[in-house]
């Protein structure tokens, strides 16, 4: 029910399909690289939210959390840059990175409205998606989550777009270095 698990499963599926294609000697399309890019940004979000939002709010460092929130995101990011060298992905594809979080926000919103139990006594998956908090949707508060859920979602979308642009700039730089080295 959590974005963490969904993004880990999605990236595992993307990598497994990539491995099968590679072992069969099949080429990778631009669509493949866009999907891999989107999956990488989603797993980056998982790692960043855990390290910079959930840990300060009291999340626990344990083996499961380290593997799903730190190890997989770091491995996924490294894999993207290693395999992305041969991609033809364009900067205009950056907007696709907000699709999985939009879908998740809708899913979590439905869960909130239908009172699903994401954890014992919680009808929201993360404190910043608690629409019933003192901050509500667009308000502000002096306690967690400090700002309304809509503000958190907008901030995450903006961050994702920036990270996506940064990753594509880094990838372009790596391609230029590789091309320069092959002359």
N, C-alpha and C positions, 0 to 999 in steps of 0.2 A: 504494500500500500504506500510505500515511501519512494520518493524520487531517487534516493540512494540505490535502492535495490533495482528499480527499473532502469536506471542509467548503467549500472554494472552489468545487468543482463543484456541490455542493448549493445553495449560495447563488446561483451563476450561473443554475442551472435555476429556482430560485424567482423570481428577478428577471425572467428571460425569460418565464416563464409569467405573471407579474404584468403585464409590459409588453404581452403579447398580449391579456390580459383588459382592460387599460386602453384599448388601441387599438380594441378591439371594443365598448367601452362597457359591459362586463359588470361587475356588482357583485362585491364581495369578501365572502365569508362569514367567520364567526368562525373556522372551520377554517382558512381561508386565512391569517388573521392569526396563528393559533397556529403553523402551519407556518413562517411568516416569522419569528416570535419565536424558535422553536427553532433555525432556521437562523442567526439573528443571534447567539444565545448561543453556538452552535457555532463561528462564525467569531471571536467574541470570545475564546473559549478558545484558538483557534489563535494569535491575536495575543498574548494574555497569556502563554501558555506559552513562546512564542518570546522575547518581550521580558524576562520575569522568571525563566524557568527555563533555557531553552536558551542564550541569549546569555551569562549568567554562567557556564554550563558549557562555553563555547567555540564556540558556533554562529557561523557566518560571516555577516557583513553583505555581501550581494551583491544585484544587481538582482532576481534571482528570489526570494530570501528577503524582501527589502523589499516587493516587490509582493504575494506570497502571504501574508506574515505581518503586514504593517503596513498597506499601502494598501488592500487588499480589506477587512480587518476595520474600518478606520476608515470607509470608504465604506459598508459594510454597516450599521454602527451608525447612521450619519447617516441613511441611507435608511430604517431601521426607525423612527426618530423622526419623520421627515417623513411617511412613509406611514401610520404607526401612529396619527396624530392622529384619523383617521376610523374607527379600529378599535373593536370592542366586546370586546376581549380582557379576560378576568377574571384576577384574581390566583391563582385556584385552578389555572390552567393552568401555573403555574410548575414543577410537577413534571415536565412533559414535557421540560424542558431537559436532563435527564440521560439521556434515551433514546439519542441518538446516541453519547455517550461510553460508555454501557454496552455498546451494540452493538459499538463499536470495541474496547473492552477485551476482549470475548469473542473478536472476530476476531483481535486481536493475541495473545491467550492461546493460541488454536488455532494460530496461526502459530509461536509460541514452542514449543509442544509438538510440532509437526510439523517443526520446524527450518527454517522458511522463511527465506530470506535477505532481510531488509528492506534491508540494506546489506551491502557486502562484509564477511563474517565476523561479521555480527550477526543473530541470530535473534529480535531484538526491534526495534521501530521507534524507541523513545525510551529513554534510559537509565533512566527511572523505571518502565519496563515490562519491565525485565530481571529476571525471576523468579529467575534463577540468580546474581544479584549476591550480594555478601557479606551484604547485608541480607535477601535472600530475599523472602518474602511479607509477614511481619509483624515482621521484625527491625529492628535499627538498626545502623549502621556509621559509622566515622569517615572513610569515603571514599564517593564517588558510588556509589549514589544516596542515601546517608545513612540512608534509611528504606526499608522494604520496599515493594514494588509496591502491595500492598493499601492501605497508608497513603496513598500518593500518589493512588491512585484515590479513596479516601474524601475526601481533602482537595480534590481537583478537583471532586467532586460537591457538596461543601459550598460551595465557591467559586461554582460555577455557579448553585446555588440562590440564593445571596446576590446575585449579579449579576443574575439573572433578576428577583428581587424589586425590586432597585434600578431596573432598566430600566422595570418596570411602574409604579413610583412616579414616576419621571421622566415617563413617558408620561401618567400621570394628571394630574400638575402642568401639563404642556404643554396638555392638553385643557382644564383649568380656566382657564388663561391665555387660550387661544383663545376659550373660551366667554364669559369675562368681557369680552374685547375686542370681541366681537360684539354686546354688549348695547347 
